[in-house]
């Protein structure tokens, strides 16, 4: 009997490829997809994708969807409490493992592992330490289709928001940008591919600028802000 797992689903390309590899390996029974949602805007955190598209995506993939609603600006303690409560409820379903699409970020991996360890669950990382140039090209070869929904202006300008990822997109990326956006350079929404029963259809809406204050390490640090461009997708 396979161990039961929850799959942490961002709606983007890394999640899609990690899910594909997990299903190919057949080591786990995935009981549901778990996605963090901004409670106020009903959009996927950081990706900016409306929950209506997420629901269509999960339906096409054939999985139950668990939405974890997070306040607009939660404290670390609030986030921790919500996550612990949600994962404890999931564990009660017999789930023993939690699967992520992370590739490189050591601190994030340790955080996830430490949080799960507290409730006696294990983290799984199907893409861990794999070459991101190879991963994005494998993603495209498999027939997945994904669109950029958010870019960090520190790395990419507004014109990259709303682009479909293909070889042209990859070649246009500056040298300091990871091909999978693993450092938060960009985020995506995957709308078709080998796991989908049918494509998720949408229209492209406006591209909106949003700013977020940079955290200060010390009170003496200068004020600053991060600038992001979000391309709105409208469900057909």
Secondary structure, 3 states (H helix, E strand, C coil): CCEEEEEECCCCHHHHHHHHHHHHHCCEEEEEEEEEEECCCCEECCCCCEHHHHHHHHHHHCCCEEEEEECCCCCHHHHHHHHHHHHHHHHCCCEEEEEECCCCCHHHHHHHHHHHHHCCCEEEECCCCCCHHHHHHHHHHCCCEEEEEEEECCCCCHHHCCCECCHHHHHHCCCCCCCCCCCCCEEEEEEECCCCCCCCCEEEEEEEEEEEECCCCCCCCCCCEEEEEEEEEEEC
